[in-house]
Amino acid sequence: MEERLILTPKEEIENRIFSLKVLMEEKGLDCAFFHYKVDYYYLSGTMQDAVLYVPLYEEPVLFVKREIERAKRESPLKNVVWTKSFRDITEYVSPAKKVGLQIDVLPYREVQRLLGELKNPEIFDSSSLVKELRRKKSAFEIMLMREAAKIQKKVYEYVPLILKEGMTEIELGGHLEAYAKTLGHEGILRMRSLNYEPYSWHILSGESGSVVGYAESPMAGFGLSPAFPVGASFKKIRRGEPVLVDFGVCYYGYHVDQTRIFAIGEIPKKFVDAYEISKEIERRVIDMILKGLKSGEIFELAKRIADRYGYSEYYLGYEPYKVKFLGHGVGLELSELPYIAEKHDYPIEEGSIIAIEPKFVFPGEGACGIEDTFLYQDGKVIPLTESDDGIILL
Amino acid sequence: MEERLILTPKEEIENRIFSLKVLMEEKGLDCAFFHYKVDYYYLSGTMQDAVLYVPLYEEPVLFVKREIERAKRESPLKNVVWTKSFRDITEYVSPAKKVGLQIDVLPYREVQRLLGELKNPEIFDSSSLVKELRRKKSAFEIMLMREAAKIQKKVYEYVPLILKEGMTEIELGGHLEAYAKTLGHEGILRMRSLNYEPYSWHILSGESGSVVGYAESPMAGFGLSPAFPVGASFKKIRRGEPVLVDFGVCYYGYHVDQTRIFAIGEIPKKFVDAYEISKEIERRVIDMILKGLKSGEIFELAKRIADRYGYSEYYLGYEPYKVKFLGHGVGLELSELPYIAEKHDYPIEEGSIIAIEPKFVFPGEGACGIEDTFLYQDGKVIPLTESDDGIILL
């Protein structure tokens, strides 16, 4: 067990807390609370059941409800203290006029209770601060994401070894997931959403690739039932149709995202053409990132490439289900800042790790396209995902 | 695809909406909103991206953001209407003085916005109403849960076919999950929690069974990293130790929960004894449910059985990590009403489906115990889960 355990270094946590305090000071916050585990993991190094309290001019305190020893082992913070109930922690909090709370995810009832106990301070969305920090990745984070990408590469190499005509999408998805877990994939992908549950088995063959659903994605798939109506289904994989494998990997909490197309036998020319266009768009987006274009400009210019080839009807989905993004940051959540999306008014900065996914969807027929996760660093945009970038024909 | 699709019957949805309105009327609500998908699925039959609006004296309206055609196919509600954004729906809402909102799960920011648009009505937790309704299962729900239990039985029969000395916990977990998915298991388990993500691969061997974590459970396991510190790990399964397999199955959104103990070769007597006591407690709890005892009384009396055998130190975990519940309702969430738990002041009523899990944890050594999901109906408490109830020795 232990030899595999990588802990977040003390210096890393100290840097993150310091950067957070700079933002808190700018916003005039006296203190901030972090209740959402992805964020207190980022700021503390542990995901044990906890609430992180960060006063502007004092040491942070991590209140832990159950396994304090694990939390102490994992977190380099000085103050990791046990609490019987998170209802008690406000007793330890200094009076504050303006308080950061994660109001984008914390339920209303809980915030109302907290506000009462804190004597109704002014509140500010503390999630916005940590989202901003998480936008740029450290060397430690990049190292973990490279490891995640290595796992992903092996998973994609495993596909042609097991994919067979007549196999169901979910059978393929299950096998890939079982294999990925033996390599360190954590199984659950994360996204801050009340209702959207990301998952690894986004395996869509033929017409499944054109089925839209609740995911804000060009394609959703049938899923297994109306109660889980996304991703792989019981549809059998046939000869001559594109099999879209969008298999996210999560390692030590860090995601990488990638899509490749597999097929048993040749697939219709339109899919091959769409795939080539999607590769061209991916390359051109990288050029535009390097030139410092703004996110929204990149989004618009990329669309023109699809237009020029006469494929705009299918680009990023079909009407009225087209999506308004072409890329998304990746890190402790599958989708985070920065985005390459309509009306987003910022350039993609160095230190970002971003998935680019210019996909095409043909109604009733299927989906095709590439996706890779890229690191922008030292004046270069390089892929973390390193699978062969062609359509993989079996 | 289609032949597998079971849709929620119209009558079922009508009954649920009617029962909801009875509760709304009791609480003096003019209308109620359901934003959380598990609950609007229960009330509408679809999980497409939607918000359900239920006015007391009018027909409910399901506002759907993306795939309206799928939602219409799945939901028998009369009014299933497309909306570009959920921000627009308040325009269609009649003025109301007292409004039900799911304030236990809906983020603060979203509720604040809604309250502004609804002109600051009095609010009431609409989740409490649907939780109450979901407490008793209909014939349709019982049918789906029986199907889930059949899948679970096959998964447990698969364990001895693949379990080998030296296999890691996560390898076993991954294979079981892949197999379960081919049978219809949906992979993701659900629980209304900001931070707790349930999962199927709760496979704990030897000392892993005594590792506590963020889950409100007697045992959590090492997990794969500090970022996912629960469930199966890279620990190898050894001869002569108990292997606890707590593999939840989800079928058409309905969960069933079960635990069995497997072992390669003989295991120490204390585990065998603990297992027998746990079976006795399970039987006695059923008697107490049938006698109409209150939940909290059942909890206390069950504890005395462990005491009498001299095993109280290990019962439901060890101090300070003992849990205060012995059973939980199961349905569209893995854990829901009713509970068999400390200080819960209600009898278990007919129509309930409840998992009973009297487990023992020996610090540093492992965990042992049984869990089954039972249906209380027609004066009988019968198991849905039907796996062999002994320790399975290989």
HADDOCK unambig.tbl for C-alpha pairs under 7 A between the chains (distance, minus, plus):
assign (segid A and resid 1 and name CA) (segid B and resid 234 and name CA) 6.14 0.50 0.50
assign (segid A and resid 1 and name CA) (segid B and resid 235 and name CA) 5.85 0.50 0.50
assign (segid A and resid 5 and name CA) (segid B and resid 225 and name CA) 6.42 0.50 0.50
assign (segid A and resid 36 and name CA) (segid B and resid 194 and name CA) 6.89 0.50 0.50
assign (segid A and resid 36 and name CA) (segid B and resid 195 and name CA) 6.46 0.50 0.50
assign (segid A and resid 37 and name CA) (segid B and resid 195 and name CA) 5.98 0.50 0.50
assign (segid A and resid 46 and name CA) (segid B and resid 226 and name CA) 5.97 0.50 0.50
assign (segid A and resid 46 and name CA) (segid B and resid 227 and name CA) 6.97 0.50 0.50
assign (segid A and resid 47 and name CA) (segid B and resid 226 and name CA) 6.32 0.50 0.50
assign (segid A and resid 47 and name CA) (segid B and resid 227 and name CA) 5.90 0.50 0.50
assign (segid A and resid 48 and name CA) (segid B and resid 213 and name CA) 6.39 0.50 0.50
assign (segid A and resid 48 and name CA) (segid B and resid 214 and name CA) 5.03 0.50 0.50
assign (segid A and resid 49 and name CA) (segid B and resid 214 and name CA) 4.75 0.50 0.50
assign (segid A and resid 66 and name CA) (segid B and resid 213 and name CA) 6.69 0.50 0.50
assign (segid A and resid 66 and name CA) (segid B and resid 214 and name CA) 6.20 0.50 0.50
assign (segid A and resid 66 and name CA) (segid B and resid 321 and name CA) 6.97 0.50 0.50
assign (segid A and resid 67 and name CA) (segid B and resid 212 and name CA) 6.27 0.50 0.50
assign (segid A and resid 67 and name CA) (segid B and resid 213 and name CA) 5.45 0.50 0.50
assign (segid A and resid 67 and name CA) (segid B and resid 214 and name CA) 6.73 0.50 0.50
assign (segid A and resid 103 and name CA) (segid B and resid 107 and name CA) 6.17 0.50 0.50
assign (segid A and resid 103 and name CA) (segid B and resid 108 and name CA) 5.14 0.50 0.50
assign (segid A and resid 103 and name CA) (segid B and resid 109 and name CA) 5.39 0.50 0.50
assign (segid A and resid 104 and name CA) (segid B and resid 107 and name CA) 5.68 0.50 0.50
assign (segid A and resid 104 and name CA) (segid B and resid 108 and name CA) 6.63 0.50 0.50
assign (segid A and resid 104 and name CA) (segid B and resid 109 and name CA) 5.61 0.50 0.50
assign (segid A and resid 105 and name CA) (segid B and resid 107 and name CA) 4.89 0.50 0.50
assign (segid A and resid 106 and name CA) (segid B and resid 107 and name CA) 5.05 0.50 0.50
assign (segid A and resid 106 and name CA) (segid B and resid 108 and name CA) 6.18 0.50 0.50
assign (segid A and resid 107 and name CA) (segid B and resid 103 and name CA) 6.16 0.50 0.50
assign (segid A and resid 107 and name CA) (segid B and resid 104 and name CA) 5.67 0.50 0.50
assign (segid A and resid 107 and name CA) (segid B and resid 105 and name CA) 4.88 0.50 0.50
assign (segid A and resid 107 and name CA) (segid B and resid 106 and name CA) 5.03 0.50 0.50
assign (segid A and resid 107 and name CA) (segid B and resid 107 and name CA) 4.14 0.50 0.50
assign (segid A and resid 107 and name CA) (segid B and resid 108 and name CA) 5.35 0.50 0.50
assign (segid A and resid 108 and name CA) (segid B and resid 103 and name CA) 5.14 0.50 0.50
assign (segid A and resid 108 and name CA) (segid B and resid 104 and name CA) 6.64 0.50 0.50
assign (segid A and resid 108 and name CA) (segid B and resid 106 and name CA) 6.17 0.50 0.50
assign (segid A and resid 108 and name CA) (segid B and resid 107 and name CA) 5.34 0.50 0.50
assign (segid A and resid 108 and name CA) (segid B and resid 108 and name CA) 3.88 0.50 0.50
assign (segid A and resid 108 and name CA) (segid B and resid 111 and name CA) 6.55 0.50 0.50
assign (segid A and resid 109 and name CA) (segid B and resid 103 and name CA) 5.40 0.50 0.50
assign (segid A and resid 109 and name CA) (segid B and resid 104 and name CA) 5.64 0.50 0.50
assign (segid A and resid 111 and name CA) (segid B and resid 108 and name CA) 6.55 0.50 0.50
assign (segid A and resid 170 and name CA) (segid B and resid 181 and name CA) 6.58 0.50 0.50
assign (segid A and resid 170 and name CA) (segid B and resid 182 and name CA) 6.33 0.50 0.50
assign (segid A and resid 171 and name CA) (segid B and resid 178 and name CA) 6.86 0.50 0.50
assign (segid A and resid 171 and name CA) (segid B and resid 182 and name CA) 5.59 0.50 0.50
assign (segid A and resid 174 and name CA) (segid B and resid 177 and name CA) 6.92 0.50 0.50
assign (segid A and resid 174 and name CA) (segid B and resid 178 and name CA) 4.01 0.50 0.50
assign (segid A and resid 174 and name CA) (segid B and resid 181 and name CA) 6.61 0.50 0.50
assign (segid A and resid 175 and name CA) (segid B and resid 178 and name CA) 5.67 0.50 0.50
assign (segid A and resid 177 and name CA) (segid B and resid 174 and name CA) 6.91 0.50 0.50
assign (segid A and resid 178 and name CA) (segid B and resid 171 and name CA) 6.86 0.50 0.50
assign (segid A and resid 178 and name CA) (segid B and resid 174 and name CA) 4.00 0.50 0.50
assign (segid A and resid 178 and name CA) (segid B and resid 175 and name CA) 5.67 0.50 0.50
assign (segid A and resid 178 and name CA) (segid B and resid 178 and name CA) 6.35 0.50 0.50
assign (segid A and resid 181 and name CA) (segid B and resid 170 and name CA) 6.60 0.50 0.50
assign (segid A and resid 181 and name CA) (segid B and resid 174 and name CA) 6.60 0.50 0.50
assign (segid A and resid 182 and name CA) (segid B and resid 170 and name CA) 6.34 0.50 0.50
assign (segid A and resid 182 and name CA) (segid B and resid 171 and name CA) 5.59 0.50 0.50
assign (segid A and resid 184 and name CA) (segid B and resid 224 and name CA) 6.74 0.50 0.50
assign (segid A and resid 186 and name CA) (segid B and resid 224 and name CA) 6.46 0.50 0.50
assign (segid A and resid 186 and name CA) (segid B and resid 228 and name CA) 6.67 0.50 0.50
assign (segid A and resid 194 and name CA) (segid B and resid 36 and name CA) 6.90 0.50 0.50
assign (segid A and resid 195 and name CA) (segid B and resid 36 and name CA) 6.47 0.50 0.50
assign (segid A and resid 195 and name CA) (segid B and resid 37 and name CA) 5.99 0.50 0.50
assign (segid A and resid 212 and name CA) (segid B and resid 67 and name CA) 6.29 0.50 0.50
assign (segid A and resid 213 and name CA) (segid B and resid 48 and name CA) 6.41 0.50 0.50
assign (segid A and resid 213 and name CA) (segid B and resid 66 and name CA) 6.68 0.50 0.50
assign (segid A and resid 213 and name CA) (segid B and resid 67 and name CA) 5.48 0.50 0.50
assign (segid A and resid 214 and name CA) (segid B and resid 48 and name CA) 5.04 0.50 0.50
assign (segid A and resid 214 and name CA) (segid B and resid 49 and name CA) 4.75 0.50 0.50
assign (segid A and resid 214 and name CA) (segid B and resid 66 and name CA) 6.20 0.50 0.50
assign (segid A and resid 214 and name CA) (segid B and resid 67 and name CA) 6.76 0.50 0.50
assign (segid A and resid 224 and name CA) (segid B and resid 184 and name CA) 6.74 0.50 0.50
assign (segid A and resid 224 and name CA) (segid B and resid 186 and name CA) 6.46 0.50 0.50
assign (segid A and resid 225 and name CA) (segid B and resid 5 and name CA) 6.41 0.50 0.50
assign (segid A and resid 225 and name CA) (segid B and resid 252 and name CA) 5.57 0.50 0.50
assign (segid A and resid 226 and name CA) (segid B and resid 46 and name CA) 5.96 0.50 0.50
assign (segid A and resid 226 and name CA) (segid B and resid 47 and name CA) 6.34 0.50 0.50
assign (segid A and resid 226 and name CA) (segid B and resid 252 and name CA) 6.85 0.50 0.50
assign (segid A and resid 227 and name CA) (segid B and resid 46 and name CA) 6.96 0.50 0.50
assign (segid A and resid 227 and name CA) (segid B and resid 47 and name CA) 5.89 0.50 0.50
assign (segid A and resid 227 and name CA) (segid B and resid 252 and name CA) 5.22 0.50 0.50
assign (segid A and resid 227 and name CA) (segid B and resid 253 and name CA) 4.88 0.50 0.50
assign (segid A and resid 228 and name CA) (segid B and resid 186 and name CA) 6.69 0.50 0.50
assign (segid A and resid 228 and name CA) (segid B and resid 253 and name CA) 6.90 0.50 0.50
assign (segid A and resid 234 and name CA) (segid B and resid 1 and name CA) 6.19 0.50 0.50
assign (segid A and resid 235 and name CA) (segid B and resid 1 and name CA) 5.85 0.50 0.50
assign (segid A and resid 252 and name CA) (segid B and resid 225 and name CA) 5.57 0.50 0.50
assign (segid A and resid 252 and name CA) (segid B and resid 226 and name CA) 6.85 0.50 0.50
assign (segid A and resid 252 and name CA) (segid B and resid 227 and name CA) 5.20 0.50 0.50
assign (segid A and resid 253 and name CA) (segid B and resid 227 and name CA) 4.87 0.50 0.50
assign (segid A and resid 253 and name CA) (segid B and resid 228 and name CA) 6.91 0.50 0.50
assign (segid A and resid 321 and name CA) (segid B and resid 66 and name CA) 6.98 0.50 0.50
